[in-house]
Amino acid sequence: MNLSKKQKVVSLLFISVVGLFLLSSCANKEVVDACLEGQTYNFWGGLLHGIIAPFDLIAMLFRDDVTVYAQNNNGAWYAFGFILGSGGWGILGSKSTSSKKRRRNN
């Protein structure tokens, strides 16, 4: 049985996806009940957490009790605030680089 190169690639890709799917079901379940007690974070909490996310990411390297994304949140509004807050870093960076490009061209 001769398979073409395209059929071999598709077969290998299919086997890889199925294998990844089967192995991903072996992950441990984390208990987060302690994280879900206390204050529930809303849009404003998500916005603040998005703004400080780069600093939290660095802190996560050295401490186990720091996370970037709050587990105890109210859902979509928290996520929307987080995206807006973390997106602000990219907007600030793009404005500074575009002004540098304009200065060079003039």
Summary of the structure (lengths in Angstrom):
residues: 106
radius of gyration: 22.1
end to end distance: 65.7
largest distance: 65.7
contacts: 232
relative contact order: 0.12
helix: 69%
strand: 2%
